[in-house]
């Protein structure tokens, strides 16, 4: 279903899922003091913020959240990967 990511318990979704361009989303996020990150060339925005800014897309957000939870549940024993963290993974 596309790209999404978790930072702690916060789900990050593509700006396009909220019907926003990357440029428009970055401007609004900056104005609101909200974080954003890129996964490759996909701008990820906080799902909670997107729900406030574009509530008409709630069905889309719900579908993304369901899929993200399905993927996250089996991997609960694996340390989470922060999509906004650019540091290399630690190898023990």
N, CA, C and O of each residue as an XYZ file, in Angstrom:
368
protein
N       0.823     -1.194      0.000
C       0.000      0.000      0.000
C       0.861      1.248      0.000
O       0.346      2.329      0.287
N       2.112      1.157     -0.299
C       2.909      2.362     -0.345
C       3.786      2.539      0.868
O       3.978      1.616      1.660
N       4.308      3.720      1.001
C       5.281      4.039      2.031
C       4.610      4.652      3.245
O       3.724      5.498      3.120
N       5.040      4.220      4.416
C       4.647      4.837      5.678
C       5.736      4.526      6.674
O       6.611      3.707      6.393
N       5.706      5.152      7.819
C       6.732      4.890      8.826
C       6.234      5.239     10.214
O       5.246      5.953     10.385
N       6.931      4.728     11.179
C       6.608      4.973     12.587
C       7.752      5.708     13.252
O       8.919      5.416     12.990
N       7.430      6.645     14.096
C       8.397      7.277     14.988
C       7.759      7.181     16.366
O       6.864      7.955     16.705
N       8.233      6.217     17.158
C       7.559      5.914     18.412
C       6.183      5.373     18.086
O       6.059      4.410     17.330
N       5.154      5.973     18.642
C       3.779      5.554     18.362
C       3.099      6.430     17.319
O       1.907      6.273     17.054
N       3.849      7.348     16.728
C       3.283      8.256     15.729
C       3.476      7.687     14.330
O       4.588      7.339     13.933
N       2.377      7.600     13.594
C       2.411      7.102     12.224
C       2.661      8.271     11.274
O       2.044      9.329     11.398
N       3.561      8.070     10.337
C       3.856      9.052      9.294
C       3.392      8.478      7.964
O       3.692      7.333      7.629
N       2.658      9.288      7.213
C       2.063      8.855      5.953
C       2.515      9.781      4.828
O       2.967     10.895      5.092
N       2.400      9.338      3.586
C       2.781     10.206      2.474
C       1.897     11.455      2.406
O       0.686     11.384      2.616
N       2.511     12.578      2.114
C       1.746     13.822      1.954
C       0.692     13.665      0.868
O      -0.390     14.245      0.954
N       1.012     12.887     -0.142
C       0.060     12.688     -1.242
C      -1.213     11.986     -0.769
O      -2.269     12.164     -1.376
N      -1.136     11.194      0.302
C      -2.326     10.527      0.840
C      -3.314     11.545      1.406
O      -4.512     11.278      1.502
N      -2.799     12.705      1.775
C      -3.653     13.779      2.284
C      -4.053     14.738      1.169
O      -4.684     15.766      1.413
N      -3.678     14.386     -0.057
C      -4.010     15.244     -1.197
C      -3.146     16.486     -1.263
O      -3.531     17.481     -1.876
N      -1.972     16.437     -0.633
C      -1.083     17.599     -0.580
C       0.146     17.380     -1.456
O       0.640     16.261     -1.595
N       0.620     18.460     -2.033
C       1.911     18.399     -2.712
C       2.995     18.459     -1.639
O       2.747     18.923     -0.527
N       4.175     17.996     -1.969
C       5.278     18.060     -1.004
C       5.556     19.502     -0.596
O       5.741     19.799      0.584
N       5.582     20.389     -1.579
C       5.868     21.800     -1.301
C       4.816     22.404     -0.376
O       5.154     23.069      0.603
N       3.550     22.176     -0.682
C       2.468     22.707      0.146
C       2.487     22.127      1.547
O       2.291     22.847      2.526
N       2.725     20.816      1.644
C       2.769     20.169      2.953
C       3.928     20.704      3.786
O       3.761     20.979      4.974
N       5.105     20.854      3.173
C       6.267     21.369      3.915
C       6.021     22.786      4.425
O       6.420     23.123      5.540
N       5.373     23.606      3.623
C       5.083     24.974      4.054
C       4.119     24.963      5.246
O       4.330     25.678      6.226
N       3.072     24.156      5.159
C       2.091     24.082      6.253
C       2.689     23.471      7.510
O       2.444     23.953      8.615
N       3.475     22.409      7.345
C       4.129     21.782      8.490
C       5.048     22.771      9.191
O       5.060     22.856     10.419
N       5.814     23.517      8.407
C       6.717     24.514      8.983
C       5.959     25.589      9.736
O       6.369     26.001     10.821
N       4.871     26.039      9.173
C       4.051     27.063      9.823
C       3.482     26.555     11.143
O       3.416     27.293     12.126
N       3.070     25.276     11.158
C       2.476     24.680     12.357
C       3.512     24.111     13.329
O       3.158     23.628     14.405
N       4.785     24.170     12.952
C       5.829     23.637     13.826
C       5.803     22.121     13.941
O       6.165     21.566     14.978
N       5.380     21.460     12.888
C       5.276     20.002     12.879
C       6.468     19.378     12.151
O       7.033     19.992     11.246
N       6.853     18.156     12.543
C       7.975     17.484     11.885
C       7.547     16.840     10.564
O       6.363     16.626     10.307
N       8.526     16.548      9.759
C       8.327     15.800      8.523
C       9.628     15.072      8.233
O      10.677     15.424      8.771
N       9.561     14.077      7.400
C      10.783     13.386      6.985
C      10.552     12.780      5.607
O       9.422     12.705      5.125
N      11.633     12.355      4.992
C      11.562     11.722      3.685
C      11.958     10.258      3.809
O      12.879      9.910      4.548
N      11.257      9.417      3.084
C      11.637      8.021      2.893
C      11.931      7.911      1.404
O      11.027      7.732      0.588
N      13.212      8.022      1.065
C      13.572      8.127     -0.343
C      13.094      9.469     -0.852
O      13.490     10.512     -0.333
N      12.247      9.449     -1.863
C      11.713     10.704     -2.400
C      10.263     10.949     -1.971
O       9.582     11.798     -2.546
N       9.793     10.215     -0.970
C       8.420     10.362     -0.477
C       8.415     11.171      0.816
O       9.057     10.790      1.795
N       7.690     12.287      0.816
C       7.555     13.104      2.020
C       6.548     12.445      2.947
O       5.409     12.192      2.555
N       6.967     12.166      4.181
C       6.091     11.583      5.187
C       5.695     12.652      6.188
O       6.535     13.406      6.680
N       4.400     12.707      6.484
C       3.862     13.708      7.408
C       3.139     12.997      8.550
O       2.687     11.866      8.376
N       3.023     13.630      9.703
C       2.323     12.994     10.821
C       0.844     12.749     10.487
O       0.134     13.656     10.053
N       0.407     11.525     10.697
C      -0.987     11.180     10.413
C      -1.945     12.026     11.250
O      -2.972     12.482     10.746
N      -1.616     12.237     12.526
C      -2.503     13.035     13.389
C      -2.690     14.442     12.827
O      -3.800     14.974     12.826
N      -1.624     15.027     12.360
C      -1.687     16.371     11.778
C      -2.507     16.353     10.492
O      -3.320     17.247     10.257
N      -2.292     15.331      9.659
C      -3.032     15.233      8.396
C      -4.537     15.132      8.657
O      -5.340     15.706      7.922
N      -4.910     14.404      9.700
C      -6.336     14.265     10.036
C      -6.955     15.626     10.385
O      -8.130     15.868     10.109
N      -6.167     16.497     10.986
C      -6.669     17.836     11.324
C      -6.746     18.728     10.087
O      -7.692     19.499      9.925
N      -5.755     18.616      9.229
C      -5.646     19.496      8.064
C      -6.550     19.071      6.908
O      -7.055     19.922      6.176
N      -6.757     17.788      6.741
C      -7.561     17.281      5.620
C      -8.456     16.145      6.104
O      -8.262     14.991      5.723
N      -9.443     16.477      6.951
C     -10.295     15.428      7.519
C     -11.138     14.687      6.478
O     -11.633     13.592      6.746
N     -11.299     15.268      5.319
C     -12.077     14.600      4.277
C     -11.391     13.330      3.767
O     -12.002     12.537      3.051
N     -10.133     13.140      4.132
C      -9.370     11.960      3.705
C      -9.307     10.889      4.798
O      -8.494      9.969      4.705
N     -10.145     10.993      5.823
C     -10.087     10.055      6.949
C     -10.193      8.591      6.529
O      -9.567      7.733      7.151
N     -10.971      8.287      5.489
C     -11.063      6.902      5.020
C      -9.709      6.397      4.532
O      -9.341      5.247      4.774
N      -8.983      7.255      3.852
C      -7.644      6.894      3.372
C      -6.704      6.695      4.556
O      -5.961      5.715      4.597
N      -6.730      7.612      5.516
C      -5.873      7.485      6.693
C      -6.182      6.205      7.460
O      -5.273      5.526      7.938
N      -7.464      5.879      7.577
C      -7.856      4.654      8.279
C      -7.282      3.419      7.587
O      -6.787      2.505      8.247
N      -7.351      3.395      6.262
C      -6.821      2.259      5.499
C      -5.308      2.146      5.673
O      -4.777      1.049      5.845
N      -4.621      3.284      5.626
C      -3.163      3.268      5.812
C      -2.832      2.799      7.223
O      -1.926      1.984      7.401
N      -3.546      3.298      8.229
C      -3.293      2.900      9.617
C      -3.523      1.406      9.803
O      -2.732      0.742     10.473
N      -4.599      0.861      9.219
C      -4.852     -0.583      9.335
C      -3.686     -1.374      8.768
O      -3.211     -2.327      9.386
N      -3.230     -0.975      7.589
C      -2.105     -1.687      6.951
C      -0.829     -1.523      7.769
O      -0.077     -2.481      7.945
N      -0.585     -0.337      8.261
C       0.616     -0.090      9.062
C       0.599     -0.924     10.343
O       1.637     -1.432     10.766
N      -0.565     -1.066     10.955
C      -0.684     -1.876     12.166
C      -0.476     -3.353     11.857
O       0.142     -4.064     12.650
N      -0.980     -3.830     10.717
C      -0.772     -5.225     10.320
C       0.709     -5.530     10.153
O       1.185     -6.586     10.569
N       1.421     -4.613      9.553
C       2.848     -4.801      9.325
C       3.620     -4.682     10.636
O       4.601     -5.394     10.853
N       3.177     -3.789     11.497
C       3.881     -3.531     12.748
C       3.705     -4.663     13.757
O       4.664     -4.996     14.455
N       2.536     -5.261     13.863
C       2.245     -6.281     14.863
C       3.216     -7.455     14.823
O       3.788     -7.786     15.861
N       3.434     -8.107     13.669
C       4.355     -9.247     13.665
C       5.788     -8.846     13.982
O       6.578     -9.669     14.442
N       6.120     -7.599     13.740
C       7.493     -7.141     13.941
C       7.686     -6.505     15.314
O       8.672     -5.800     15.529
N       6.774     -6.738     16.238
C       6.841     -6.091     17.554
C       8.132     -6.431     18.296
O       8.602     -5.639     19.113
N       8.704     -7.592     18.021
C       9.929     -7.976     18.719
C      11.179     -7.374     18.080
O      12.269     -7.452     18.646
N      11.018     -6.772     16.896
C      12.148     -6.146     16.204
C      12.196     -4.676     16.606
O      11.161     -4.010     16.596
N      13.381     -4.147     16.964
C      13.457     -2.730     17.325
C      12.930     -1.862     16.192
O      13.252     -2.110     15.030
N      12.124     -0.843     16.506
C      11.545      0.005     15.460
C      12.607      0.813     14.733
O      13.638      1.173     15.302
N      12.336      1.089     13.471
C      13.218      1.908     12.647
C      12.564      3.269     12.512
O      11.394      3.375     12.143
N      13.320      4.298     12.809
C      12.831      5.666     12.712
C      13.033      6.143     11.278
O      14.177      6.275     10.844
N      11.954      6.408     10.521
C      12.125      6.824      9.127
C      12.796      8.191      8.996
O      13.258      8.558      7.916
N      12.847      8.936     10.089
C      13.458     10.265     10.049
C      14.925     10.235     10.477
O      15.599     11.264     10.424
N      15.424      9.087     10.896
C      16.792      8.963     11.389
C      17.692      8.546     10.240
O      17.492      7.485      9.649
N      18.672      9.363      9.922
C      19.554      9.053      8.802
C      20.839      8.361      9.225
O      21.687      8.073      8.381
N      21.003      8.084     10.529
C      22.212      7.421     10.990
C      22.189      5.955     10.539
O      21.120      5.356     10.420
N      23.374      5.382     10.289
C      23.412      3.984      9.836
C      22.966      3.043     10.960
O      23.134      3.349     12.140
N      22.398      1.897     10.579
C      21.969      0.950     11.606
C      23.157      0.417     12.404
O      24.264      0.275     11.886
N      22.898      0.130     13.668
C      23.949     -0.398     14.542
C      24.064     -1.897     14.327
O      23.059     -2.605     14.263
N      25.282     -2.368     14.217
C      25.539     -3.793     14.058
C      26.256     -4.273     15.291
O      27.329     -3.772     15.628
N      25.670     -5.242     15.969
C      26.299     -5.799     17.180
C      27.196     -6.960     16.838
O      27.807     -7.551     17.728
